């Protein structure tokens, strides 16, 4: 005969009123905590009561809800603020006993917290990469029904158009962003995967694989056929000058173009293409960079398009006066990206000429958006060295490419 707790439960489940009372008690037990917990370290303050893990080893650290760690409870967010993350809150609740006034969002939510900017191409890409890797490892079965984007626990309404298109190409579904505007109460997610540390935990192998996966998905989305990319000459050398307008533009684009055209003309099968990043579509950029062996560009968001170049391609980068002295480590983000994507950063040129800013320590007010001059002799010598090395590398690769490499390239768009 059942006694104690079990007999009490037996009596409760046989009484509808008691069941309703139990559900109400469970609803009331959902405790909302600050989404931005200022007592915790910077890497753990977002949803601070749960630890994230790399699962399996080599994946970026994430939280997956519901889970054993949440005792099967789902994530609920009350997030009215776009300016103060401490005013936003989270709770864990049972799906059948959500907090009063809560709306349940069906399907899988991708929840991204970043200290950076979801709209900036470089910063936004570092937030997207772990989702791409996780999605690919799921066999592409787990696709997001919606996204929830946070910056320091503050709600963000979306990503830039370039990043949105890349996310849609990668996952195969339209990006729907939860803005928390259309319900007065909390929003609860049936399922959620949460990345709050960007690339932390992601192994070199998985990082390279994620870039390969995103590149291939973007090419497929834009209808780029790479089956005969080299044409009849597999060692053909394709140079792209990707210009930008306004700040950090070259002062004399025509002169810069002539320098690289002259060097290119000395090499058989070498061609130069030019484009402006502000008047080409996402797919135009995918097509252009997919057909690029050497990217030449000023430091700026447009360089994020190097994602679409083949592994082992090369990048040459340029800066205005002042960046080398005042910009700090952030000026090297495209070196880091090239390395993460399996490409070669061939060095940088910092313009030595221009008016100084002796009393201004602030790069944003003085140096950041200056234009860039050119040094014909230096550019020509640098280009000759890089172009020759790339052409030789392509010729050797065409002759020595292994069966394993061909299989890897053919399987890039497959999910694993």
PyMOL commands that set and color helices and strands:
alter all, ss='L'
color gray80, all
select helices_A, chain A and resi 4-13+16-29+85-87+95-97+121-137+161-171+204-221+253-265+277-279+282-290+301-308+323-326+328-340+363-366+376-400+403-410
alter helices_A, ss='H'
color red, helices_A
select strands_A, chain A and resi 33-34+63-65+74-78+89-93+103-114+144-151+154-156+187-195+237-243+270-276+294-298+314-319+344-350
alter strands_A, ss='S'
color yellow, strands_A
deselect
rebuild
show_as cartoon
